[in-house]
Amino acid sequence: MYRVVCGYSSLHLGKWSDSHVKRYFDLPDQDSQAKYKPCSPELLAILGDNVKRIRKERGMSQEALADAAGMHRTFISLIERRGRNVTLGVVEALANALKVEVPDLLS
């Protein structure tokens, strides 16, 4: 039996098969889970530090950056505190909002 917990609520899925759960929640197969590797702490630190530094140089608040990038303020905070693994799309949106190139955020 599966139990999916989201915040303070949970959903009991009863006798759903593994394939039903994977398909419904778009979960990767066990074989493909090895392909999903989290980003290194060093790269997350570089990204977070660069986002924070450039944001402050531009005189932007986290909320202003979040609005410009189409994200939530708490997401920006997590990135700056190195607590969030991000996709390339997120890095690109941040670079566009900060008016820099993607490599500037990663080097």
N, C-alpha and C positions, 0 to 999 in steps of 0.2 A: 504494500500500500504506500502511496506517495502522499506527502503532505508538503505543500508549497507555502512558505511563509513570506509575506510581504509586509513589512512594517509591523503593525500590531494585529493584523488579521491573517488568517490562514485558510487554505482551501484544501479540503480532503478529497482526494481523487479516487478513493475506493479501489476498485479492482482494475484500473486502467493498466494496460500492458505497457512495457517499456517503449515500444514503438509508438503507441498513442501519445505518451508523455513527451517523447522526443519531438514528435511531429507538431504537437500542440504548442509546446514552449520553445520550439526551434533549438533544441539542445544538440550539441555535436555528438556523434557516435564515439564510443570509447576509443576506437582505432584512430580517430582524427583528433582526439584531445591532445595528443602529443604535439600537434601542429600549433596549438594555442599557447605560446610561451609569453609570460609577462615580460614587460620591459625591464631592463637592468636598473637597479637603484641609481647608478651613476648617471644614466641618461635622463631618468626622471628628475634628478637633482639639477642637471644642466637646464632642462626645459623649464622647470619651475622657477629657478633663479633668473633665467633670461626673461620669462614672461613678467615676473614681478619687477625686475629692473627696468625693462623697456616701458612697462605700464606706468611706473612712477616717473620716468623721464618724460613721458608724454603728458603727465599731470592727470592721468585717468584714475578713477576709482575702480574697484573690482566690479561694481555694478555697471559703470559706464562701459567697461570692457565686455562684460557679459552681454549687455544690450547690443553692442556693436557686432559681437560674434554670434549672436543668436543663442546664447547659453544662459544658464542660471548662475547667479552670483556665487552660490555655494560651490558650484562646479569649478569656477575660477579659483576659489580659495583652496580647494582640494588639490588642484594642479600646482599652485604655488607652494603648497606645503608638501608636495611630493607624495600625496596620498591617493593619486588617481592615475591609473594606466589609461592612456588616450589613444585614439586612432589617428591615422594620418589626416583624415578629414577634419578632425578637431584641431590638429596642429595648423593645417592650412587656414581654417577659419580664424584662429588666433592671429596668425601672421597677417592675414588680410585686415583684421580689425586694428592691429597695431601698426599697419602700413610698413611692414618689413618683409623680407623674403623668408621662406621656411628654413633654410640653412642658418639664418641668424638666430633662430630659436633653439637650434640643436647643436650649436658649436660654441 
